[in-house]
Amino acid sequence: MKQLENILKRDFNANNINEKWLTDVTEFKYGDGKKAYLNAILDIGDKSIISYVIGKSNNNALVFETFWNCIQVVMKMLQQRMITLQWESQI
């Protein structure tokens, strides 16, 4: 497996939202040998969880679904901001 460059270099601080995101998959064991996986994306800027998905497998589908949900949240934020800016410019 190819190792990617460490861009953050352990600098887990951000001054603005959407400047740096972190992701992690956590495994939970429950019941009779069952497992669940939580994948979450954290925005370091305001320390909020932007997106999370719980699944039965730790696979690419889990990660991609979490990322896609995150992109949709950010797009919605941008659309709301654009509407606000348009409204403010008409005042």
Backbone torsions as a table, in degrees:
resi	resn	phi	psi	omega
1	MET	NA	131.9	-179.7
2	LYS	-75.4	131.2	178.3
3	GLN	-89.2	131.4	-180.0
4	LEU	-86.7	158.7	179.0
5	GLU	-64.3	140.6	177.6
6	ASN	-83.7	89.8	-175.7
7	ILE	-70.5	-39.7	-177.3
8	LEU	-72.7	-28.6	-177.8
9	LYS	49.4	42.8	177.7
10	ARG	61.9	20.4	174.7
11	ASP	-91.3	92.3	-175.5
12	PHE	-95.8	38.4	176.7
13	ASN	-118.9	147.0	176.2
14	ALA	-147.8	142.4	179.8
15	ASN	-90.0	-19.3	-174.5
16	ASN	-132.7	154.2	174.1
17	ILE	-69.9	153.0	-179.2
18	ASN	63.9	14.5	176.4
19	GLU	-82.2	-42.4	179.7
20	LYS	-142.7	132.0	174.8
21	TRP	-117.6	144.9	173.2
22	LEU	-120.2	150.5	176.5
23	THR	-135.1	152.9	178.9
24	ASP	-155.1	146.9	173.0
25	VAL	-111.7	126.8	179.2
26	THR	-115.2	133.4	179.8
27	GLU	-96.4	132.4	176.2
28	PHE	-117.9	131.2	175.2
29	LYS	-101.3	134.7	179.5
30	TYR	-149.7	164.9	176.7
31	GLY	58.7	-145.4	-177.3
32	ASP	-93.6	74.4	177.6
33	GLY	77.8	14.3	179.6
34	LYS	-84.1	157.7	178.6
35	LYS	-134.0	146.8	172.3
36	ALA	-129.9	151.8	-177.3
37	TYR	-126.4	130.8	177.7
38	LEU	-110.2	119.7	174.2
39	ASN	-111.4	126.0	-178.3
40	ALA	-131.1	151.5	174.4
41	ILE	-118.8	123.5	-178.3
42	LEU	-107.8	130.3	172.1
43	ASP	-89.1	115.1	-176.8
44	ILE	-66.5	-29.3	-176.3
45	GLY	-56.1	-45.8	178.9
46	ASP	-121.4	10.3	176.4
47	LYS	58.3	35.8	179.6
48	SER	-106.2	149.5	172.6
49	ILE	-82.4	117.5	-179.2
50	ILE	-82.1	-38.2	-176.1
51	SER	-154.9	149.8	172.0
52	TYR	-152.0	151.4	177.2
53	VAL	-139.3	139.0	175.2
54	ILE	-110.4	131.5	-178.9
55	GLY	-140.4	173.7	-179.8
56	LYS	-91.4	-11.9	-178.8
57	SER	-134.5	143.3	174.3
58	ASN	-91.5	92.0	-176.0
59	ASN	-143.3	178.1	-178.9
60	ASN	-60.7	-35.1	-179.6
61	ALA	-59.4	-40.5	178.3
62	LEU	-62.1	-46.6	-178.2
63	VAL	-67.3	-45.1	-179.0
64	PHE	-65.2	-38.4	177.9
65	GLU	-64.0	-41.5	178.4
66	THR	-62.7	-44.6	-179.9
67	PHE	-65.4	-43.3	179.8
68	TRP	-61.3	-43.5	176.5
69	ASN	-59.8	-39.5	179.1
70	CYS	-62.4	-45.8	179.5
71	ILE	-61.7	-40.1	178.2
72	GLN	-63.5	-40.0	177.7
73	VAL	-62.7	-45.9	-179.1
74	VAL	-65.4	-40.6	178.3
75	MET	-62.6	-40.4	177.7
76	LYS	-63.3	-41.8	177.5
77	MET	-60.6	-43.9	-179.7
78	LEU	-65.6	-40.3	177.9
79	GLN	-62.8	-43.3	178.9
80	GLN	-63.7	-39.0	179.1
81	ARG	-65.7	-39.9	178.9
82	MET	-65.2	-40.4	178.3
83	ILE	-63.7	-43.0	178.6
84	THR	-61.2	-44.8	179.7
85	LEU	-63.4	-40.2	178.1
86	GLN	-64.3	-43.1	180.0
87	TRP	-63.8	-44.3	-179.6
88	GLU	-64.4	-32.9	-178.5
89	SER	-73.1	-18.0	179.8
90	GLN	-89.4	-9.0	-178.4
91	ILE	-78.3	NA	NA
